[in-house]
Amino acid sequence: MKIKYLLVSLVALFTATSANAQDEDKNFLNHLSVGVNVGTPGYGIDVAVPLGNYFQIRGGIAILPDISVNTDLDVNMASVTGLDIPNSVEIEAKTGFTNGKVLVDIFPFKRSSFHITAGAYFGSSEIVKAYNKEDGLLQDIATYNAAYPNNKIGYELGDYLLTPDENGNINAKIKTASFKPYLGIGFGRAVPKKRIGFMFELGCQFWGSPKIYCNNDELTEEDFDGDGGDIVKTLSKISVYPVLNFRLCGRIF
């Protein structure tokens, strides 16, 4: 939270400073550029305007398209007989997200394209979703578990038992914060001095500790043993998302 408030304060300070200097600096909101981006946040489009010679602000959208992977989970039925259910279930895991962004580029040197960027991405909180591909496939298991809540059966992810909801479906998610402060450095100008420009940027989104859910119930380290516990512990420590971004832009006026 301290990082979030620090970034917001920095952006407000930089914007106010530029506004106070606009009488002396004619390069204030007098140009507009449009850029296309590709990188680890996905692909996207944005617009940018100058806030004097030392600041530029840009806003837009970044889309990481869905990437799907299929895998099978085995059923845990050691203490149950007589049920005609699949021994394994095909699970589709999908990652992808969409974020808006507002970023301020700070140029310490008037004639250099080197910049420091502060701002935020905001939007998707779900970064991974996993579910059974055939809807309602596990209804018999859901019915059995409702009748015998102390002897539930389900499918194993590591050492955790994924049980279907009342509709016979398994839905697992990995979620982060929807508001992600950002810090980065790079070269290039969002509003180029010439008609066409190019930007390179390297930074981090601070998205907090990811959380894992199954059917809307949050899983903790206590729900896992062995490899499953290692997965949760590893994910819980990944609190930043690396950003490598390339931007091609054109100045409209």
RARA-V32584 format. One record per backbone hydrogen bond with DSSP energy under -0.5 kcal/mol. CO is the residue of the C=O (numbers start at 0). NH is the residue of the N-H. If there is no record, write none. Layout:
((CO & NH) (CO & NH))
This chain:
((0 & 4) (1 & 5) (2 & 6) (3 & 7) (4 & 8) (5 & 9) (6 & 10) (7 & 11) (8 & 12) (9 & 13) (10 & 14) (11 & 15) (12 & 16) (13 & 17) (14 & 18) (15 & 19) (16 & 20) (18 & 21) (20 & 23) (20 & 24) (23 & 25) (25 & 27) (26 & 51) (31 & 251) (31 & 252) (32 & 47) (33 & 249) (34 & 45) (35 & 247) (36 & 43) (37 & 245) (38 & 41) (41 & 38) (42 & 62) (43 & 36) (44 & 60) (45 & 34) (46 & 58) (47 & 32) (48 & 56) (49 & 28) (53 & 106) (54 & 50) (55 & 104) (56 & 48) (57 & 102) (58 & 46) (59 & 100) (60 & 44) (61 & 98) (62 & 42) (62 & 64) (63 & 96) (66 & 94) (68 & 92) (70 & 90) (72 & 88) (73 & 155) (74 & 76) (75 & 153) (76 & 79) (82 & 84) (86 & 74) (88 & 72) (88 & 90) (89 & 132) (90 & 70) (90 & 92) (91 & 130) (92 & 68) (93 & 128) (94 & 66) (96 & 63) (97 & 123) (98 & 61) (99 & 121) (100 & 59) (101 & 119) (102 & 57) (103 & 117) (104 & 55) (104 & 106) (105 & 107) (105 & 115) (108 & 111) (112 & 187) (114 & 185) (115 & 105) (116 & 183) (117 & 103) (118 & 181) (119 & 101) (120 & 179) (121 & 99) (124 & 126) (124 & 175) (126 & 95) (127 & 173) (128 & 93) (129 & 171) (130 & 91) (132 & 134) (133 & 136) (135 & 138) (137 & 141) (138 & 142) (139 & 143) (140 & 144) (141 & 145) (142 & 146) (143 & 147) (147 & 150) (153 & 75) (154 & 161) (155 & 157) (156 & 159) (159 & 156) (159 & 161) (160 & 162) (161 & 154) (164 & 167) (167 & 137) (168 & 164) (169 & 131) (170 & 214) (171 & 129) (172 & 212) (173 & 126) (173 & 127) (174 & 210) (177 & 122) (177 & 179) (178 & 180) (179 & 120) (180 & 205) (181 & 118) (182 & 203) (183 & 116) (184 & 201) (185 & 114) (186 & 199) (189 & 191) (194 & 250) (196 & 248) (198 & 246) (199 & 186) (200 & 244) (201 & 184) (202 & 242) (203 & 182) (204 & 206) (204 & 240) (205 & 180) (206 & 176) (207 & 209) (210 & 174) (211 & 218) (212 & 172) (213 & 216) (215 & 217) (216 & 213) (218 & 211) (219 & 222) (220 & 223) (224 & 227) (224 & 228) (225 & 229) (226 & 230) (227 & 231) (228 & 232) (229 & 233) (230 & 234) (231 & 235) (232 & 236) (233 & 236) (233 & 237) (234 & 209) (234 & 237) (236 & 238) (238 & 206) (238 & 207) (240 & 204) (241 & 243) (242 & 202) (243 & 39) (244 & 200) (245 & 37) (246 & 198) (246 & 248) (247 & 35) (248 & 196) (249 & 33) (249 & 251))
